[in-house]
Amino acid sequence: MLTKVMKVGVISREAYQKRTVAIAKGEYKPRKDEPKVWFESLQSMSQVLSSDNQALLKTIIEHKPRSLAELERLSKRKKSNLSRTLKTLERYGIVELPKENGRLIPKVKATDFKVEFGLHYSRLVPNEVESTATC
C-alpha cells in the first residue's frame, strides 16, 4: 500500500478566520510546510479520523470499489451514512469521488496524518512566534 501523508492542523475557528483574512489581504503568506487542512478542535479531528472512518479508508484501498453501492456492501454501512461520511472526508481532502460512467468512485488521497497544533497556531501570523522550543 502506497503511503500518502497529509499534514493537518488544529486551530480555533476565530484564529482560522483571522488567518484567512490576513492571507486574502496579503498580510500573511503561509509557509510551504504549514498544514493545508485545518480542524477546529482535536475532537472534530477525531470524529473525522475515527476508527470506523479509518477502516472505511482501508476498505477502499484494499478493495478498490467501482461504485458507492459496492463500497456499501463491502463496508456494511448504510448508503445515507456512507454518503455523508464520504462527503465529509472529501471536504477535508482525504478522499476524492470522481464520477465515471455516472457512478461515484471513492479513491483515497491520504493514508497517514501528521498533526500540528499548539498555542502559536492561535496567533494571527504563525511566523511571528519569537522562539520555538522543542521538548
Long-range contacts (C-beta under 8 A, 24 or more apart in sequence): 1-61, 1-62, 1-111, 2-111, 3-111, 3-112, 4-108, 4-109, 4-110, 4-111, 4-112, 5-110, 5-111, 5-112, 5-113, 5-114, 6-36, 6-37, 6-93, 6-94, 6-109, 6-110, 6-112, 6-113, 6-114, 7-33, 7-34, 7-35, 7-36, 7-37, 7-113, 7-114, 7-116, 8-35, 8-37, 8-38, 8-39, 8-45, 8-92, 8-113, 8-114, 8-115, 8-116, 9-34, 9-35, 9-37, 9-38, 9-39, 9-115, 9-116, 9-117, 9-121, 10-38, 10-39, 10-40, 10-41, 10-42, 10-45, 10-115, 10-116, 10-117, 10-121, 11-38, 11-39, 11-40, 11-117, 11-121, 11-122, 12-40, 12-41, 12-122, 13-40, 15-121, 15-122, 15-123, 15-124, 16-40, 18-124, 19-124, 19-125, 22-124, 22-125, 27-125, 28-124, 28-125, 28-127, 31-126, 31-127, 34-116, 34-126, 35-116, 36-93, 37-92, 37-93, 42-117, 45-115, 48-88, 48-89, 48-92, 48-94, 49-113, 53-85, 53-89, 56-82, 56-85, 57-89, 57-94, 57-95, 57-108, 57-111, 60-95, 60-106, 60-107, 60-108, 61-108, 61-111, 65-105, 65-106, 66-100, 66-103, 66-105, 67-103, 67-104, 67-105, 68-103, 68-104, 68-106, 71-106
